[in-house]
Each structure stands twice: as structure tokens, then as C-alpha cells.
Amino acid sequence: MSGSRSDSSHLPVMVTEVVEHLVTRPDGVYLDLTAGAGGHLRAFAEKSAGQARLYGLDRDQAAAAQATRNLRDLDQFRMIACSSYNRVDEVVGQFDDQTFDGILLDLGLSSTQLDDPGRGFSFRFDGPLDMRFDTESGGETAADLINRLSDGSLAEIIFKFGEERMAARLARAIVRERQKEMILTTARLSEIVRHTIRPPHQNKSLARVFQALRIAVNRELEQLSEVLPKVVALLNPDGRLAVISYHSLEDRIVKRFIQRQVKGCICPDGLAVCICGVKPSLKQITRRVLTPGAAEIESNPRSRSAKLRVAEKIG
Ligand SMILES: C[S@@+](CC[C@H](N)C(=O)[O-])C[C@H]1O[C@@H](n2cnc3c(N)ncnc32)[C@H](O)[C@@H]1O
């Protein structure tokens, strides 16, 4: 793993398993739609030969620049584009290659982002309640949502994306407190959560509230649903898709998408003969979901919730 570490603050997750299942051709063309610090791409370079070509995408300008810096010494490296992955079909026009032998989605956020107080992703530091991956988009920040949405909408976000049972109580507390003064910092939001939830559950609730807001701010689940069919269209025959998710809602979207593509036919149950003509477009490569081993979890605790699924485009 140390050979694949391209940045001191973000370790690529399940890198051995991803490389083993995704990099099947030494001269292949590979794309990480979530380039981050470029750790997975560097590992792809280590597995492949000089003729392989590597591309990346990241929605975060700072991450795209960092990945470019970290990878530019590699012969196989081509470019990192700065964009959301749900626009990948447009973005590949900038690349010398438009189809790929392997595409990775390593969802969520990097340690570099989590540990930067200025990004507002973590309740462990004080900073502005921002949480946008793309800080130049002009889109709404977490503070905008917290101070604008009704308590019903806030409760829905916290319950649905954070799976937090106390969502309604937390949303009421947020709305009550923002009437006194706008909630603009991670420290202020954390204080409200700590006043609402009793120990020993406070840290779990804080993590869930912050995760829920991040998912809502970045429309993460919609973007994931949008990108998956685009990825299949961009794969060469026998090309592979690998997705690492860190949240049950993400993993459910990936699992169901792969199941539908493996099945193909969309006829109603009970028909004796298929009339839709939809053929399978993927086959499963990993029969079951893969998770990190104990050694990886010990050396990189942030990998503990990772789930990896791999599928192959039918040639
Ligand atoms: C877990 S990190 C990826 C780490 C990377 N694979 C590595 O080896 O360093 C996730 C990255 O995905 C990016 N990201 C999140 N949502 C995105 C989106 N919709 N489009 C493109 N990049 C996105 C984040 O900015 C972050 O840098």
C-alpha cells in the first residue's frame, strides 16, 4: 500500500482489490471519476505497462490540481479534468481517449477534504458550514440549507441521508436556534446537536448530521444514479466498472443498478416469453460485495465502511 500512497493525508481505499479487478489489460485506458489525491491512479500505473493511459476527474478544483501534481511524473498519466462525474459523457471530449477499459468511482470525500477546517465537512474542527465539493459552482452551502429549509425538510434530509432516528428533534432544535442567530459554522451546529442529543450518542449523531448535509449539498445520490448508465456507455467491451461506496444508500443504488443491467429484460413478471428485447449489458465480477480486510481497517480506519462492487461490460 505504501507504494500507492501519493499524498500524505489520503490513503486510497481497497487499492489492492480495485487494481486486481479493474486493471485487466497492461496497455488499457483507465479513468478514476473521483481522482482525489490520485492514489488509485498511481496504483493503476504500477500495475500497467508504459502504453497504458490514465485519466481522472474530480469535482473539487483543489483535488483536481493536487492529483495532477501527484501524477505528472508518470508516463501513463494523461490528464485530470475538473467536473462532476455526472457530466462525464461531455467531459471525455477533452481527452485523447473517449472509451475506457476500466472506470472507478470511489465515492464520498477524501481525508484531505475532511481534515481541512475551511471546507466545513468535519464536526471535529471549527470552520464555515460550506461542504460543497465544488466551491466555485455558486451552489448552496450547508449553511444555506440549514438557515433556509423548513424543519420538515431538514428532518427528512437528516433522517434519509444520515439515518438518524432523532432527526425530527434535531431539525426542530436547528430551526429554534437559527431564529436567534443564523447558524454559520460547524462549531455552532455541533453545539446545537450536542445540546439536543445526550451522551454517549452525540458523536454518532454529529457524524450522521454532517454526512446527511454533505449528501444533500452535493446531490450525491442523484449524481450517482445519473453517472452509472453513462459509465456503461463509456466502457469498451469487457471493460470493467468498480464502485467503492461508504454509505448504505449509495451501495443500494449501485447494487440495484448492476442487478438490472445483469438481468437485462424489463418485461413484467409472469410473461412466458420476453417481449422487451432488453439484453444484459453487464456481468457480475465479484459475486458478493467486497470489504476491506482487518489489516487495512487497522492502518486506515476510514476504510471501515467501504464496499466494493465490480462488473464487466458484456462484449
Ligand atoms: C474518496 S475520494 C477519492 C480518492 C481517490 N480515489 C484517491 O485515490 O486519492 C472522493 C473524491 O471524489 C470527489 N467527488 C465527489 N463527488 C464528485 C462528483 N460528483 N464528481 C466528481 N468528483 C467527485 C471528491 O471531491 C473527492 O476528491
The ligand as an ORCA input file, in Angstrom:
! r2SCAN-3c Opt
* xyz 0 1
  C     -12.792      9.166     -1.621
  S     -12.133     10.473     -2.563
  C     -11.286      9.670     -3.875
  C      -9.875      9.307     -3.569
  C      -9.084      8.839     -4.765
  N      -9.655      7.691     -5.412
  C      -7.632      8.603     -4.393
  O      -7.132      7.513     -4.630
  O      -6.994      9.518     -3.872
  C     -13.553     11.063     -3.413
  C     -13.279     12.201     -4.366
  O     -14.421     12.314     -5.220
  C     -14.669     13.659     -5.476
  N     -16.081     13.781     -5.837
  C     -17.156     13.697     -5.026
  N     -18.281     13.846     -5.741
  C     -17.907     14.003     -7.035
  C     -18.609     14.198     -8.254
  N     -19.950     14.242     -8.274
  N     -17.902     14.314     -9.387
  C     -16.536     14.250     -9.382
  N     -15.810     14.096     -8.252
  C     -16.488     13.959     -7.094
  C     -14.314     14.366     -4.193
  O     -14.016     15.723     -4.449
  C     -13.100     13.557     -3.721
  O     -11.898     14.154     -4.135
*
